[in-house]
Amino acid sequence: MDWKSFSEHFDTMTCVISVEKKPDGKCGTVRIVTGNRKYLDSLELAAGQVDLGSEKKVEFIPNSEYTRYIPKDLNFEDVCFRAAVLKQPVHNCVHMPRYPFDIMAYLMPLESGDENLGYCTYTQVLVPKTDNNLMSLNISQETAMNIIGTCIKLREDKPFREIMQEVIEDIRKISSAEFCCVLLLDENQRKCSVMGESKAPDSSLSMMETYLNDDFYSIAETWQDTLNGSFCLIVRDEQDMEFIREKNPKWYRSLIGAGVERLVLFPLMPRGQFLGYIFAINFLEEKTQHIRDTLELTTYFIASEIANNRFIEQLQTLNKMDLLTGVMNRNAMNSRIAAAGRAGDETNGPMGVIFADMNGLKYTNDHHGHSAGDLLLKNAAMILQNTFIGDEIYRVGGDEFLILLLDTDEEEMRRKIAEMKKKAEMFDNVRFAAGYSLVRPGMDLREALAEADTRMYQDKEAYYREHPEMKRRTL
């Protein structure tokens, strides 16, 4: 068969791919036999933009292994094997982070006359990059309905982590996998955290928390390089696991040690923002396509909901945080006081309150500018955070802070106030006036606040009697 002439009959970018069938029925070498000019031009251009090793190979040589032009991709090999050897038509939308576009791929089986060598056409259309990868799926109605029913749970009125745990449990059952997990990566803190995980009742695998030590992040951060720009990773058998061993030995040892035999892994990247991964472990090999489709469909919804939940949490944090000093603001204080109610309602022991007010902030603002005043407030907040470790600190006014101490006594409060004032002496212009009160039995929290406020103003007046030049004045 003249595959070159055959491929030129296609108006869109098309090539002919051959796939060897190994004696054990597994996927062997995948080659690009030939292609029309449009496809070869795109292939050579892509190869020239991707570093494949010691040299960049751009000139097309017929019947070459595909890895001459694009990085090795287990997912690409899987779809080629299904089309060329298993004789299944394949429609796939390829989301490649390394390219500024998505690829709509259509693979059709071809007759070969050789039972150990299969052929298929590979036709691709470049489309604008989209965050929605649902167009690539060709799944059964039953699977789609199961997944949609599961994803509806994402909008239930429950704590988000509880919802995620239920969703991951459903996905594991739908996929018939031994284990399923959503793992988040914090690139700033270099830590991993589990958003949800599920293990089959008869599984001997360990839960992810077993592995989340200080060293695990260094393994997880290598997964992106192993994906090498692909939108998912499929490990179906020992042959695929050998690829992991060659590409990422450290991760390979971790997988083998954990008892992983098969793996499907998708990065969570809503709107291009990397959050972590969703993966499933040890499913039936014949269910590989099913588990891949299941995770591809759910990844979009899960990633979006995690991103939305983080955004809401950030808004809630901003609503309760003083942006200048980093401590909690008056809104947070009002909510806390309203929730506290009577003394002892939320504590295991007496609650203490301390008002700490900045002496001389008005003078600093008037004589040195508001930037100097802002720096004074930041330094004051830092002193409070270093003194009242584990206590609740609020900025309740321009120069006034409130500290709530749980399970305390008057001696401890006096000691901490003295420590606070001693630390302030390290700065030229940070001076505190402070007052405290202990919420005694039968006393409303607001009464204690008023008592502490009165004592604070007495302390402030004593300071200004000694330093009249720092007295607040209106210009």
Order of alpha helices (4+ residues) and beta strands (2+ residues): alpha-beta-beta-alpha-beta-alpha-beta-beta-beta-alpha-alpha-beta-beta-alpha-alpha-beta-alpha-alpha-beta-beta-alpha-alpha-beta-alpha-alpha-beta-beta-alpha-beta-alpha
